[in-house]
């Protein structure tokens, strides 16, 4: 199965033949201080590990050190060649002139020298290009020009390009590499942060895609403006990314900074960026993302025609009624908790032909208990989110035993609001004993995070389908359960709290959990009878790896029918139907 999520994995670099355009100048690649006596230009020194390297090997390896995998900084024209279709880049906004608002001594002369040395007008090149045939606006900052700093011309080029992108309905991709605001232009430089951000806001309100790619270094006023305002934020491995520089921070706090501080991997862990992509996979990743966001009408862009028989045959109904009678509520609780039961990621990987995981709440941390991102259901782009449990101790620690923290719910909400912007259906998989209860969860507002999801989900203008595949534990499950329809696996449970908790609170005896499970009416059949859910997904035998594909095919066919029914609704009707669904409960 083709999986877009694999594009975020570190893979061996694909080597490409050298071209004249790709040859490295001394400016692009730092020369070795202790290089042996060899013909000039044949060898370069890795800026990370210091290894002396044959220049041609570095070029073929996408300017990545073959020894330590350290990334060399590259020219704007080289970046354009790597990402854009050959000959497709047409530069915009040329001929803008830098002025000197502070009358800073020799500033004009410095600009002229930079232009002569780099053959650039300014610190960014931006224009129209094609990526695998799709039109985009492509901008690339070049650190050789005053460390890629943003003054009036850089801000104006970016702003004009976003404005034109709105007019022509184009996505924007910006490769960021900058030391921040340009000091020589004072407050005029600072105002570019607000100007570019306002242009990005208008582009976003037009329903258009913006992807910044953060490269080494991305700091200062650029980080605090256009670099961090993307729908999807990507970074190259090891890139330095931050607002204040590490030396400034170390001097201010008087402490040694932790290893890896402000690197791309640090930001990924702390939920600030969506993914880290190796250089050789950038074009493929960007192409996939842009194509998934091409504007289409409706929710049924299926490449496979599905005509499932939705009505159950009599024999099948009879067998399920027998199973309903043969299994107690407590037995279903134990089945729902079984560690061998398929997880959210198992269903995502089986039901959808492509999946690219997106990370982070943009504020604090990437919660491993919530997974989510872009997926493709038989050609139809969707947003898919799931509560993820682990299968062993190590994985369970990573996933916090399927108990989301506030940042997990905020990540889910960010992805749902993104889906609404791009008119994508949302499919949620629920399998949690409940929201994480701990000191840190309360400090970061667990109750507010769940409440915010309930509030915002109620008014989403796209179809929302929620499926309980295992445990549906209380408000922690409901935070992903405000759907136009809610389904349950036959052996799943959905409850106000655990049977043990119910028995402990009402009867002061947690040992009466089996009895509580019957009283609470938490099985799929009970909840279907109560009108809490719309559909029960059959399990002829309890869900496991052996029957996962059969269950997933049934699930996929029913998703087709659900989206076909939702196709006829306006955005306002979708939200109104969801309101009425819960209003009558």
C-alpha positions in Angstrom: 0.0 0.0 0.0 1.3 3.4 -0.9 1.5 5.5 2.3 2.2 9.2 2.3 3.2 8.8 5.9 6.4 7.1 4.9 7.5 10.4 3.4 8.2 11.6 7.0 10.5 8.7 7.6 14.3 9.1 7.3 15.3 7.1 4.2 18.5 6.7 2.2 19.0 9.6 -0.1 18.3 9.0 -3.8 21.3 10.1 -5.9 20.7 12.2 -8.9 23.2 13.0 -11.7 25.0 16.3 -11.5 24.0 19.2 -13.7 25.9 22.4 -14.5 23.4 24.3 -12.4 23.9 22.1 -9.4 27.7 22.6 -9.2 28.7 23.9 -5.9 30.4 27.2 -5.5 32.8 28.0 -2.7 30.1 30.3 -1.3 27.5 27.4 -1.1 29.8 24.9 0.6 32.3 25.8 3.2 35.9 24.9 2.3 38.0 22.8 4.7 40.5 24.8 6.8 43.0 22.0 6.7 42.4 20.6 3.3 45.3 18.7 1.7 47.0 20.1 -1.4 44.6 19.1 -4.1 43.2 21.0 -7.1 40.9 23.7 -5.9 37.1 23.0 -5.9 37.4 19.1 -5.8 36.9 18.8 -2.0 34.7 20.3 0.6 34.5 20.0 4.4 31.2 19.0 6.1 30.1 21.9 8.3 28.7 19.4 10.9 31.3 16.6 11.2 34.3 18.3 9.6 34.9 15.3 7.3 36.7 16.1 4.0 34.4 15.0 1.2 34.7 14.7 -2.6 32.4 17.5 -3.9 30.8 15.4 -6.6 29.6 12.9 -4.0 28.0 15.6 -2.0 26.2 17.0 -5.1 24.9 13.6 -6.0 23.7 13.1 -2.4 21.5 16.3 -2.6 24.1 18.3 -0.6 23.9 16.0 2.4 27.0 14.7 3.9 27.3 11.0 3.1 29.2 10.4 6.4 27.1 12.1 9.1 23.9 13.0 7.1 24.5 16.7 8.0 22.8 19.2 5.7 24.7 21.8 3.6 23.0 25.1 3.0 22.1 25.6 -0.6 21.4 28.4 -3.1 17.9 29.5 -4.0 18.4 28.4 -7.6 19.6 24.9 -6.5 16.5 24.5 -4.2 14.2 25.6 -7.1 15.9 23.0 -9.4 15.4 20.3 -6.8 11.7 21.0 -6.2 10.2 22.6 -9.3 9.6 20.9 -12.6 12.4 21.6 -15.1 12.1 25.0 -16.6 8.7 25.8 -14.9 9.9 28.5 -12.5 8.9 32.1 -13.5 10.1 34.7 -11.1 7.7 37.4 -9.8 8.2 40.8 -8.2 11.6 41.6 -9.7 13.0 45.1 -9.9 12.1 46.2 -6.3 14.7 48.4 -4.8 15.9 48.4 -1.3 15.9 51.8 0.4 17.7 53.0 3.5 15.0 54.3 6.0 17.6 54.9 8.8 20.2 56.4 6.5 22.4 53.7 7.9 26.0 54.2 6.8 27.1 52.3 3.8 23.9 50.2 3.7 23.3 50.8 0.0 26.9 49.9 -0.8 26.5 46.7 1.2 23.4 45.7 -0.7 25.2 46.4 -4.0 28.1 44.2 -3.0 25.7 41.4 -2.0 23.9 41.6 -5.3 27.2 41.4 -7.2 28.5 38.6 -5.1 25.4 36.4 -5.1 23.7 37.4 -8.4 20.5 37.9 -6.4 18.4 41.0 -6.2 17.5 40.3 -2.6 17.3 37.6 0.0 14.4 35.8 -1.6 13.4 34.5 -5.0 9.7 33.9 -5.5 7.4 33.2 -8.4 5.2 30.6 -10.1 6.3 27.0 -10.6 5.0 23.6 -11.3 5.5 20.6 -9.0 4.7 17.3 -10.9 2.5 19.4 -13.2 0.6 21.3 -10.5 0.8 25.1 -10.4 2.1 26.6 -7.1 3.7 29.8 -5.9 7.3 28.9 -4.8 9.5 31.1 -2.7 13.1 30.4 -1.5 15.1 32.4 1.0 18.8 32.5 0.3 21.1 32.8 3.4 24.0 34.1 1.3 22.3 37.5 1.0 22.6 39.2 4.4 21.8 35.9 6.1 18.4 35.9 4.5 17.2 38.7 6.7 13.8 40.3 6.0 13.7 44.0 5.1 11.2 45.9 3.0 11.9 44.1 -0.3 11.7 40.6 1.2 8.4 41.5 3.0 7.0 43.2 -0.2 7.8 40.2 -2.4 6.2 37.8 0.0 3.1 40.0 0.4 2.6 40.7 -3.3 3.0 37.0 -4.0 0.3 35.9 -1.5 -2.0 38.6 -2.9 -1.5 37.3 -6.4 -1.9 33.7 -5.2 -5.3 34.7 -3.9 -6.3 36.1 -7.3 -5.1 33.0 -9.1 -6.2 30.6 -6.4 -2.8 29.0 -6.0 -1.1 27.3 -3.0 2.1 28.8 -1.6 5.2 27.0 -0.6 8.0 29.0 1.1 11.4 27.7 2.0 12.5 29.7 5.0 16.1 30.4 5.9 16.8 33.6 7.7 18.5 35.3 10.6 15.3 37.4 11.2 14.4 41.0 10.7 17.1 43.2 9.0 18.5 45.6 11.6 19.7 48.2 9.1 16.1 48.9 8.2 14.8 49.3 11.8 11.1 49.5 12.4 10.4 49.3 8.7 11.8 45.8 8.9 9.7 44.9 11.9 6.6 46.0 10.1 7.2 43.4 7.5 6.3 40.7 10.1 2.8 42.2 10.4 2.4 42.9 6.7 3.3 39.3 5.6 1.1 37.8 8.3 -1.9 39.8 7.2 -1.4 38.7 3.6 -1.2 35.1 4.7 -4.5 35.5 6.7 -6.3 36.7 3.5 -4.8 33.8 1.6 -6.0 31.4 4.3 -9.5 32.9 4.4 -9.7 32.2 0.6 -9.4 28.5 1.5 -5.9 28.1 0.0 -3.0 26.0 1.1 0.3 27.4 2.6 3.2 25.2 3.4 6.4 26.7 4.9 9.5 24.5 4.9 11.9 25.5 7.6 15.6 25.1 6.8 18.8 25.9 8.6 18.6 28.5 10.2 15.0 29.9 10.6 15.1 32.4 13.4 14.0 35.8 14.7 11.2 37.8 13.0 10.8 35.3 10.2 10.1 32.5 12.8 7.7 34.9 14.5 5.8 35.6 11.2 5.5 33.8 7.9 7.5 30.7 8.9 5.0 29.6 11.6 1.7 30.4 9.9 1.4 27.4 7.5 -1.5 25.0 7.3 1.2 22.3 7.3 4.7 23.1 8.6 7.6 21.0 7.5 11.3 21.1 8.3 14.6 19.6 7.1 16.4 17.4 9.6 18.6 19.2 12.1 17.6 22.7 11.1 18.0 25.4 13.7 14.6 26.9 14.3 13.7 29.4 17.0 12.7 33.0 17.9 15.7 34.0 20.0 19.1 32.6 19.1 20.6 29.9 21.3 23.5 32.2 22.4 21.1 34.9 23.4 19.0 32.4 25.4 22.1 30.9 27.1 23.4 34.3 28.1 20.0 35.5 29.4 19.3 32.5 31.6 22.9 31.7 32.5 22.5 28.0 31.8 23.8 25.5 29.3 21.1 24.6 26.8 20.1 20.9 26.4 21.4 18.8 23.5 19.3 19.3 20.4 17.6 22.5 21.7 15.8 24.4 18.9 16.6 21.8 16.3 13.8 20.5 14.0 13.5 17.4 16.1 13.0 19.4 19.2 10.2 21.4 17.6 8.6 18.2 16.4 8.6 16.7 19.9 7.1 19.9 21.3 4.3 20.0 18.8 5.3 23.0 16.8 5.8 21.4 13.3 3.9 18.7 11.4 6.8 16.7 10.1 10.5 16.4 9.3 11.2 15.5 5.6 14.6 14.5 4.2 15.8 16.6 1.3 15.5 13.8 -1.3 11.8 13.3 -0.5 10.8 17.0 -0.4 9.5 17.2 -3.9 7.5 14.0 -3.6 6.1 15.1 -0.2 5.1 18.6 -1.4 3.6 17.2 -4.6 1.4 14.8 -2.6 0.3 17.4 -0.2 -0.6 19.9 -3.0 -2.6 17.3 -4.9 -4.5 16.3 -1.8 -5.6 19.9 -1.4 -6.7 20.5 -4.9 -10.2 22.1 -4.8 -12.9 19.6 -5.6 -16.7 19.7 -5.0 -18.4 17.2 -2.9 -17.3 14.3 -0.7 -17.5 11.4 -3.1 -14.5 11.7 -5.4 -14.2 7.9 -5.4 -12.1 6.0 -7.9 -13.7 2.7 -6.9 -17.4 2.2 -7.3 -18.9 0.5 -4.2 -22.3 -1.0 -4.2 -22.5 -2.8 -0.9 -25.5 -4.7 0.2 -26.3 -2.6 3.3 -29.3 -4.6 4.5 -28.3 -7.6 6.6 -29.6 -11.0 5.4 -31.9 -12.9 7.8 -29.3 -15.5 8.7 -26.7 -12.9 9.5 -29.1 -11.0 11.7 -30.0 -14.2 13.5 -26.3 -15.0 14.2 -25.8 -11.5 15.6 -28.8 -11.8 17.9 -27.4 -15.1 19.1 -24.0 -13.4 19.8 -25.8 -10.6 21.6 -27.3 -13.2 23.9 -24.2 -15.4 24.3 -21.8 -12.6 25.4 -22.3 -10.7 28.6 -21.6 -7.0 28.9 -18.6 -7.7 31.0 -17.2 -10.2 28.4 -17.5 -7.4 25.8 -15.6 -5.0 28.2 -12.8 -7.6 28.3 -12.9 -8.1 24.6 -12.8 -4.3 24.0 -9.7 -4.1 26.2 -7.9 -7.0 24.6 -4.4 -5.9 23.6 -4.6 -8.0 20.5 -7.5 -6.0 19.2 -6.8 -3.8 16.1 -5.8 -0.3 17.0 -6.7 3.0 15.3 -3.5 2.9 13.2 -4.4 -0.7 12.1 -7.7 0.5 10.7 -6.2 3.6 9.2 -3.6 1.6 7.3 -6.1 -1.0 6.2 -9.1 1.2 5.2 -7.2 4.0 3.5 -4.8 3.6 0.6 -2.7 6.6 1.7 -2.0 8.2 5.0 0.3 11.1 6.0 0.5 11.7 9.8 0.6 15.3 10.9 1.9 16.2 14.3 1.5 18.6 17.2 -0.9 21.1 18.8 1.3 24.1 17.7 1.8 25.0 21.3 3.3 22.4 23.7 3.8 18.8 22.7 2.9 16.1 20.2 0.7 13.7 22.1 1.4 10.1 21.0 -2.1 9.1 22.3 -3.7 10.9 19.4 -2.7 10.2 15.8 -4.1 12.1 12.8 -3.5 13.5 9.4 -4.5 13.3 5.7 -5.8 10.1 4.2 -7.3 8.9 0.9 -10.5 6.8 0.9 -10.7 5.3 -2.6 -9.5 8.6 -4.2 -11.5 10.9 -1.8 -9.2 13.0 0.5 -10.3 12.8 4.2 -8.9 13.9 7.5 -8.6 10.9 9.8 -7.9 11.0 13.6 -7.7 8.2 16.1 -6.9 7.5 19.8 -4.0 5.1 19.6 -3.1 2.4 22.2 0.1 0.4 22.3 0.7 -3.3 22.1 3.7 -3.6 24.5 5.0 -1.7 27.5 7.3 0.6 25.4 4.6 1.4 22.9 2.0 1.9 25.7 4.3 4.4 27.4 4.7 6.3 24.1 0.9 6.3 23.6 0.1 6.9 27.3 -2.0 3.7 27.3 -4.5 5.4 24.9 -5.3 8.3 27.3 -5.0 11.6 25.6 -3.6 14.8 27.2 -4.9 18.3 26.6 -2.4 18.8 23.7 -3.7 15.6 22.1 -7.3 17.0 22.0 -6.0 20.3 20.7 -4.0 18.6 18.0 -7.2 16.7 17.0 -9.2 20.0 16.9 -6.5 21.7 14.8 -6.7 18.9 12.3 -10.6 19.1 12.3 -10.5 22.8 11.7 -8.0 22.3 8.9 -10.4 19.7 7.4 -13.2 22.2 7.5 -11.1 24.9 5.8 -10.3 22.5 2.9 -13.8 20.9 2.8 -12.6 17.4 3.8 -14.8 14.8 5.6 -13.5 13.9 9.1 -13.4 10.2 10.3 -12.5 9.6 13.9 -11.5 6.3 15.5 -12.2 6.1 19.2 -10.4 3.6 21.6 -9.6 5.0 25.0 -10.2 4.1 28.6 -10.6 7.9 29.1 -8.8 11.2 29.1 -5.5 11.2 31.0 -6.0 12.4 34.6 -2.8 13.7 36.1 -1.4 16.8 37.6 0.1 18.0 34.3 -3.1 17.4 32.5 -5.0 19.6 34.9 -2.3 22.2 34.7 -2.7 22.4 31.0 -6.5 22.5 31.0 -7.8 19.0 30.3 -11.4 20.0 31.0 -11.1 23.1 28.8 -9.6 21.0 25.9 -12.4 18.5 26.0 -15.0 21.2 26.3 -13.5 23.1 23.4 -13.7 20.1 21.1 -17.3 19.5 22.0 -18.1 23.2 21.2 -16.2 23.4 17.9 -17.1 20.0 16.6 -20.8 20.8 17.0 -20.6 23.4 14.3 -18.1 21.9 11.8 -19.3 22.5 8.2 -18.1 19.1 6.9 -19.3 15.6 7.5 -18.0 14.0 10.7 -18.1 10.2 11.3 -17.0 8.8 14.6 -16.4 5.0 15.1 -15.8 3.4 18.5 -13.5 0.5 17.8 -12.7 -0.6 21.4 -13.2 1.3 24.6 -15.2 4.5 24.5 -14.3 5.9 27.9 -16.4 8.9 29.1 -15.6 12.5 28.1 -12.2 11.5 26.7 -14.1 9.5 24.0 -16.9 12.0 23.5 -14.2 14.6 22.7 -13.9 12.9 19.3 -17.5 11.6 19.2 -19.6 14.7 18.2 -20.3 13.3 14.7 -23.1 13.4 12.2 -23.2 9.6 12.8 -21.5 7.5 15.5 -20.8 3.8 14.9 -19.6 1.0 17.1 -17.8 -2.2 16.6 -20.0 -5.1 17.9 -17.6 -5.8 20.7 -16.8 -2.2 21.6 -18.2 -0.4 24.7 -19.1 3.3 25.3 -19.7 4.4 28.8 -20.0 7.4 31.2 -17.0 5.9 33.0 -15.5 2.4 33.6 -17.6 -0.3 35.2 -15.1 -0.3 38.0 -15.5 3.4 38.6 -19.3 3.1 38.4 -19.4 0.4 41.0 -17.0 2.2 43.2 -18.9 5.5 43.1 -22.5 4.2 43.4 -22.0 1.0 45.4 -18.7 1.7 47.1 -17.4 -1.6 45.8 -15.3 -1.8 42.6 -15.4 -5.6 42.7 -19.0 -5.4 41.4 -17.8 -4.2 38.0 -19.3 -7.2 36.2 -22.7 -6.3 37.6 -22.2 -2.6 36.8 -21.4 -3.4 33.2 -24.9 -4.9 32.8 -26.6 -2.0 34.5 -24.8 0.7 32.6 -26.0 -0.4 29.1 -22.6 0.2 27.5 -22.7 -2.4 24.6 -23.2 -1.5 21.0 -26.6 -3.2 20.9 -27.7 -1.3 24.1 -26.6 2.0 22.7 -28.2 1.3 19.3 -31.5 0.7 21.1 -31.1 3.9 23.0 -30.5 5.9 19.8 -27.0 6.9 21.0 -25.4 5.4 17.9 -26.5 4.8 14.3 -24.8 1.6 13.3 -23.1 -1.6 14.7 -20.2 -3.1 12.7 -20.5 -6.8 12.9 -17.7 -9.0 14.3 -18.5 -12.6 13.4 -15.5 -13.3 15.7 -13.8 -10.7 17.8 -11.7 -8.3 15.7 -8.1 -9.3 15.3 -5.4 -9.3 12.7 -6.9 -12.3 10.9 -10.3 -10.8 10.2 -9.2 -7.1 10.0 -9.3 -6.9 6.2 -12.8 -8.3 6.1 -14.0 -5.8 8.8 -12.2 -2.9 7.1 -13.9 -3.7 3.7 -17.3 -3.6 5.4 -16.3 -0.4 7.1 -15.0 1.2 3.9 -18.2 0.4 2.0 -20.4 1.9 4.7 -18.2 5.0 4.7 -18.9 5.3 1.0 -22.7 5.2 1.7 -22.3 7.7 4.6 -20.4 10.2 2.4 -22.8 9.7 -0.5 -25.7 10.7 1.9 -23.7 13.7 3.2 -22.9 14.8 -0.4 -26.5 16.2 -0.7 -26.2 18.4 2.4 -25.0 22.0 2.5 -22.4 23.0 5.0 -25.0 24.7 7.1 -27.3 21.6 7.0 -24.4 19.3 8.1 -23.9 21.4 11.2 -27.7 21.7 11.8 -28.2 17.9 11.5 -25.4 17.3 14.0 -27.0 19.8 16.4 -30.4 18.1 16.1 -28.8 14.7 16.6 -27.6 15.6 20.1 -30.5 18.0 20.8 -32.9 15.1 21.0 -30.8 13.0 23.4 
